[in-house]
Amino acid sequence: MKKVVFGILGGVGIVILIALARTFMAAGPAEPMGSPQASAAAQPYLANSPSAGEVAAHLSQAVRFKTISFQNPAEADPAPFIGFRAWLEATYPAFVQKATREIVGGHSLLYSWPGRNAALPPVLLMAHQDVVPIAPGTEDLWEHAPFSGEIADGFVWGRGTIDDKGSLVTLLEAANHLAASGFVPERTLMFALGHDEEIGGGQGSARIAALLAERGVRLAWVVDEGGIVAQGLVPGVEGPVALIGIAEKGYVSLTLTTQAKGGHSSMPPKETAIGQLAAAIDALVHTPFESQLDGPTGQMLDALTPAMSFGGRLALANRWLFGPFVSRGLEGSPTTAAQLHTTIAPTLLEAGVKENVLPTQASATVNFRVHPRDTIADVVAHTEAAVAPFGVAVTVTNPGREASPVSSTAAESFQILADTVRTAFEGTVVAPNLVVGGTDSRHFTDIADNIYRFMPIRLGPEDTARFHGTSERVSVQNVKEATDFYIQLLVRAGEPPAAP
């Protein structure tokens, strides 16, 4: 018996020693310093880069153009897009002189800045002109009018300052500054400025991608919106974390439909169309997709581990032992839970014509954001199995889109982006992640080797509700940081690839 006890204790001791060893091995500097090469190459251009006030003033002007994307095409107003295009041409003359411009799909813009070596595949940088509408009835809740572009209290206020004119303006500030300073890229740099990203990008970026494909263009890599510089948003990490999206979820909606006998509501049968539908929805949401700490989420946890306190490092460095506890913790928040699995969200219900009449049909739309480990076919099969006992018909509401491929974090392109982030945002931890929404970059999957999703905008706990919400804003200091970030990124992106 003693031998058994000592054997068990010895085994536990070995497990503890392994866990502690892995924890201490994961300690130390969370991130390497920014690349000296990146800093040195861009330093001459950073010395006299645009001031915070200059960039803020330009962003303020950009916000005043009501470039709104509406779901109903009849509501679209082309005038703001035409005005915004003219404003871009007047505001960034050095860049416009160096780059050729093409108008695609009505209002989307493709600029190409030729490089010295036409044999090198281009790099594409993206942002979008359009913004979402202001929710009716919330106009008076804004601290400053949504399209005023007011500069107050250290911020530029207005719709689009975060999504995505903040990126668009600072990107073009950087490009214009470099062009005026005599910079010539070795490889061609392309700039895609979509006009309908907020409604799927079908007329804008999708057509730009198709145009490039027709020309036989193969992109070295792409940078679009997606990740952010998160401040106070990553539990267990005190400093800022730059989340670089290396993949994005897919999207599909399914319609669940039930049939039943109608009649008077005073004599309801045991089973009604609404009752069966409600039971089916309840069964579906309580049959979640499997959660795993793999793929982009696993890579994110690996990157965050060194920056964690001891307890966090212990858990993340030993997911072979504490994986279920880590998963349970992440599942506690909708934001982090979405990183682990395909999500299920009932969003629309339709049934009945009168309060005292039993409907003969009830339907619900359920939206799924598809994890890269799943496919749309998996979603359909999962749903059909979950609702099978309730006599519910399942149909695909829209064609949807599969999850994107996962881009490499070992590629030189990711290292360039990560080094630039570390240099421009000192003390920031860089972590790959999975973007749970959709971006225009997905249209370029077939013609790009790697796609990364990151915008150099700082967001804290008080800012997340401003995204597509009320009182959207970005700090004046942040737009200066973002401009300097893009200056360094464009310099590095324009260089030839490193020798193997």
C-alpha positions, 0 to 999 in steps of 0.5 A: 500500500505504501508503495502505491501511495508513494507512487501516486505522490511521486507522479503528482510531484513529477506533474507539478515539476513539469508544470512549474518548469514550463511556467518559468520557461515561459517567463521573461520578456513578453516580446522582442524589441522592434527590429533595428532594421525597421526603425533605422530604415524609416527614421529619416522619414519619421523625423519630420512626419505630419504632426498630430494636429495636422492629421487630426484636422484631416480626419475631422474633415474626412468625417464630415462626408456622410459616406454611409452604406445602407442595406437598401440601395435606394437609400444610397447617396453618391454625392458624399462619395464623390465629394470624399474622392475629390477631397482625397485628391486635393489633400494628398497631392504628392501621393496622387502624383506618384500613384495611378488611380482606378475607380472600381464598382462606382466609388471604390478606389484602387491606387497603385504606387509603382515599385522599382522592381516590377517582378516583385509581387505587390503588397496591398494595404486596405481601408474603407470609405463607408460608415454605418448609419446612426441608429435612429433616435440616438443622435442626441446621445452623442457627445458631439454631433456624429458627422461634425468631426469635432476636435475636443478634449483630446479626441476627434469625434464622429462616425468613422473615426474608428471604423475605418476612416481613422485607418484610411486617413492615417494610411494616406497621410503616411503615403503622401508624406513618403511620396513628398519626401522622395521615397520610392518603394522597391516593390509596388504598393497598392491601396484598396479603399472600398466604398461598401464594406459595411454591406459586404463589399460586393461592389467594391473590394470584391470587384477590385479583387476580380480585376487584379485576378484578371490581370494575373496579379499575385499579392505578396501580402495584404493588411486590412482592418480587424485587430486593434491595440487593446488596452485593458481588454486582455485579462491578465495582461497589464500593458497594451496588446496588439491583436493581429488577425490571421484569419476571420470567421465564416458566415451563414444564416439558416432558416428554421420553419415549423408547420402546424394546424391553425385555429382559434387561440382559445383552443390551442393544441398541445403542439403549436408552430410557435411552440415547436419552433421555440423548442427547436431554437432552445435545443439548438442553442443548447447544443453548442459547437465544440470549443478548442484551444487550437488554431489562431486562438492557440497561437494567441494564448502562446503569445500572451503567456509570457506577459501574464502574471504567474497564475496566468502563465501557469495555466496557459503554459500548461494547457495540457493540464489546465486546458479545461479550466482555461476554456471554461474561463474564456467561455465566461465572456461572449468576446472570448468565447467566440474565439473558441467555436462556431457561434449560434445566434437566433436573430429573427422571428416570424409568426402569426397575423393576429393575437387570437389566431394560431399561426400555421407556420413559424420561422426563425433566422439563426446566424452562425459565425463559422470557426475555421475548423468548421464548414458551412456544411458542418453547420447545416448538419449540426443544426439538422441533428439538433432540431430533428426531434421537433419536425423543423425544416432547415434551409440556408438563408444565404450562400454565406462564406466559409472561414478564411484560410489561416495566414502564417505567423512564421512568414516574413510579412508577419514579422515585418508587421509585428516589428512595426507594431512593436516599434510604433507602439512601445511596450505592446505585446503582439498576438495573433488572433481570430477575427470574429467579424468580416472584413473586405480582405476576404475577397483577396484570399485567392490572390494573396499569400497571406492576409493580416487584419490590424488597424493601429487604433487604441481601444480600451474598455470604455471604447468598445461600445463606441464601435458602430455605436454612439460617440465614436472617437479616436484620440489626437495622439493616437492618429499621430501614432497611427500615421508613424506606424504606417510610415514605417510599415510602408517603408518595410513593405516596399523593401525587397524580400530578405535573402533566404 
